[in-house]
Amino acid sequence: MDKKKIYKVIALFSFFICILAWIPNIVFQIPSPFWMSTFVVAPVGIVFATLIRKSWLIVANTLMFFSFFILMFVGYVVNANFS
């Protein structure tokens, strides 16, 4: 396999792992500490996406890195509108 294909697979895999880490909290409403893995896995995806220069993978993994803060902001906005 070519290095670029391997790097792309790693970047995609890290993105999907980050999405899967949020599923218990968001979909099933079960408090799970797996979301904290996004702080470790997403930077790996960012590095490998940067190595292959795929901007959409860089953006996707960066959004997953900041997903906790994004979801906190959305939660505060929703609660402020319903209070």
C-alpha positions in Angstrom: 0.0 0.0 0.0 1.0 3.5 -0.7 2.0 5.8 2.3 -0.7 8.3 1.4 -3.4 5.6 1.4 -2.3 4.4 4.8 -2.2 8.0 6.2 -5.7 8.6 4.8 -7.0 5.4 6.4 -5.5 6.4 9.7 -7.0 9.9 9.5 -10.5 8.5 8.5 -10.3 5.9 11.3 -9.5 8.5 13.9 -12.4 10.6 12.7 -14.8 7.6 13.0 -13.4 6.6 16.4 -14.1 10.2 17.6 -17.7 10.0 16.3 -18.2 6.6 17.9 -16.9 7.9 21.2 -19.8 10.4 21.4 -22.6 7.9 20.5 -23.3 6.7 24.1 -23.6 10.3 25.4 -25.6 11.8 22.7 -27.8 9.0 21.3 -28.3 6.8 24.3 -28.1 9.5 27.0 -25.7 7.2 28.9 -22.8 9.1 30.7 -19.7 7.6 29.3 -16.1 8.8 29.6 -15.2 7.6 26.1 -15.7 11.1 24.7 -12.4 12.1 26.3 -10.6 9.9 23.8 -11.3 12.6 21.2 -8.5 14.7 22.9 -6.0 11.9 22.0 -7.3 10.4 18.8 -8.3 13.6 16.9 -4.8 15.2 17.0 -3.4 12.0 15.5 -6.0 12.3 12.7 -5.1 16.0 12.2 -1.4 15.1 11.8 -2.0 12.3 9.3 -4.5 14.4 7.4 -1.9 17.2 7.2 0.7 14.8 5.9 -1.6 13.9 2.9 -2.9 17.5 2.6 -6.6 16.6 2.7 -8.3 19.8 4.0 -11.6 18.1 4.6 -10.0 15.5 6.9 -8.1 18.3 8.7 -11.3 20.2 9.3 -13.3 17.1 10.3 -10.7 16.0 12.9 -10.3 19.5 14.2 -14.0 19.8 14.7 -13.9 16.5 16.6 -11.0 17.8 18.7 -13.2 20.8 19.7 -16.4 18.7 19.8 -16.7 18.9 23.6 -16.6 22.7 23.6 -19.0 22.9 20.6 -21.5 20.6 22.3 -21.2 22.5 25.5 -21.9 25.8 23.7 -24.9 24.3 21.9 -26.3 22.9 25.1 -26.0 26.3 26.9 -27.7 28.0 23.9 -30.5 25.5 23.9 -31.0 25.7 27.7 -30.9 29.5 27.6 -33.7 29.6 25.0 -36.0 27.3 26.9 -35.5 28.9 30.3 
